[in-house]
Amino acid sequence: MAQGKSAEPLLTTREESAAPMTAVAGNRIAFAVGPEPRETIALADTATGRVSGRLSPGKGVIQTLAASADGETLYFTAGGSVWSVATAGGEPRRICPGQWVLVRPSGSLIVARNDGTQVRLFEVSPENATERAIVLDSGARFFSMGGVRADGLVAASLNPVDSWWLRLGLVDLTSGRTTQLPGDGASEVVWATWTHDGQILALKQGMDATIWTFTRTGQ
């Protein structure tokens, strides 16, 4: 999609393609491919739309995807764990438990774990799995998380306790502070990330409603 233009198909394949997806260095994109349950990752060239490779890790449904800065490694979550696999193919390697994974510009991983009552964040080394717990504001509730900016801010969709709408928010990985950004009261943000120049790119979902009156035939 480009501003002022109609949306165009990105891929030349007719197979089902879906989230999770992530940008990969070298003008590529990695995404889940095939019918549900989606357990295969495909790589495609964004200029031509041609699928250039496929990875079938065999670890279950692909839940989230992220890529290293050099584009040589993919990180994904499946079966309650964070895994790494080379974009060129090979055997996946388990790193740690987790349901969500992001990559910081510095190369470390941001891993989310849900213990059934709350989501907790950890900064994890992809090499040796050493980790640091990120202490967040009390009451911080996530629906989804996008990319990490160089200054350690995460663009996220928050599920606040005082609103029916999912709200756009920022999570500071250094201080643990979570900040809700103003909404329009008529839509919710289901996903957000950063553009190359540091702006927020968000996916918003609106709601329209109408009220109908029904009467019995002949009355």
Backbone hydrogen bonds, N-H to C=O, Kabsch-Sander energy under -0.5 kcal/mol:
donor,donor_aa,acceptor,acceptor_aa,energy
5,K,2,A,-2.2
12,T,49,G,-2.6
13,T,49,G,-0.5
18,A,32,A,-2.4
22,T,30,A,-2.3
24,V,28,R,-2.7
25,A,68,S,-0.5
28,R,24,V,-2.3
29,I,44,A,-1.9
30,A,22,T,-2.7
31,F,42,A,-2.1
32,A,18,A,-1.6
32,A,20,P,-1.3
33,V,40,T,-2.1
34,G,16,E,-2.8
39,E,37,P,-0.8
40,T,33,V,-0.6
41,I,55,L,-3.1
42,A,31,F,-2.9
43,L,53,G,-2.6
44,A,29,I,-2.3
45,D,50,R,-2.3
46,T,27,N,-2.9
46,T,44,A,-0.5
49,G,45,D,-2.9
52,S,43,L,-2.8
53,G,43,L,-1.4
55,L,41,I,-3.2
58,G,39,E,-0.6
62,I,38,R,-2.4
63,Q,61,V,-0.6
63,Q,77,T,-3.1
64,T,77,T,-0.7
66,A,75,Y,-2.3
68,S,73,T,-2.5
71,G,68,S,-1.4
74,L,85,V,-3.2
75,Y,66,A,-3.1
76,F,83,W,-2.2
77,T,64,T,-1.6
78,A,81,S,-2.0
81,S,78,A,-1.3
82,V,96,C,-3.5
83,W,76,F,-3.2
84,S,93,R,-2.3
85,V,74,L,-2.2
87,T,72,E,-2.0
89,G,86,A,-1.7
93,R,84,S,-2.8
95,I,82,V,-3.3
96,C,82,V,-1.0
98,G,80,G,-1.9
99,Q,112,A,-3.1
100,W,112,A,-1.2
102,L,110,I,-2.2
104,R,108,S,-3.0
107,G,104,R,-2.0
109,L,124,V,-3.1
110,I,102,L,-2.4
111,V,109,L,-0.6
111,V,122,F,-3.0
112,A,100,W,-2.2
113,R,120,R,-2.7
115,D,113,R,-0.6
115,D,118,Q,-1.9
120,R,113,R,-3.0
121,L,134,I,-0.6
122,F,111,V,-2.1
123,E,132,R,-2.9
124,V,109,L,-2.9
124,V,122,F,-0.6
125,S,130,T,-2.7
129,A,125,S,-1.9
132,R,123,E,-2.2
134,I,121,L,-2.5
135,V,133,A,-0.7
136,L,134,I,-0.6
137,D,176,G,-1.8
140,A,137,D,-1.6
143,F,144,S,-0.5
143,F,157,S,-3.3
144,S,157,S,-1.5
146,G,155,A,-3.4
148,V,103,V,-0.5
149,R,153,L,-2.9
152,G,149,R,-2.1
154,V,171,V,-2.5
155,A,147,G,-1.6
156,A,169,G,-2.4
157,S,144,S,-2.7
158,L,156,A,-0.6
158,L,167,R,-3.5
159,N,141,R,-2.6
163,S,160,P,-0.8
167,R,158,L,-2.3
169,G,156,A,-2.5
170,L,179,T,-2.5
171,V,154,V,-2.1
172,D,170,L,-0.5
172,D,177,R,-2.7
173,L,152,G,-2.7
173,L,171,V,-0.7
176,G,172,D,-2.5
179,T,170,L,-2.8
181,L,168,L,-3.2
188,E,205,Q,-2.2
189,V,166,L,-1.7
190,V,188,E,-0.7
190,V,203,L,-2.3
191,W,203,L,-1.0
193,T,201,L,-2.3
195,T,199,Q,-3.0
198,G,195,T,-1.7
201,L,193,T,-2.7
202,A,200,I,-0.5
203,L,191,W,-3.0
204,K,202,A,-0.6
205,Q,188,E,-3.0
207,M,186,A,-1.1
219,Q,216,R,-2.0
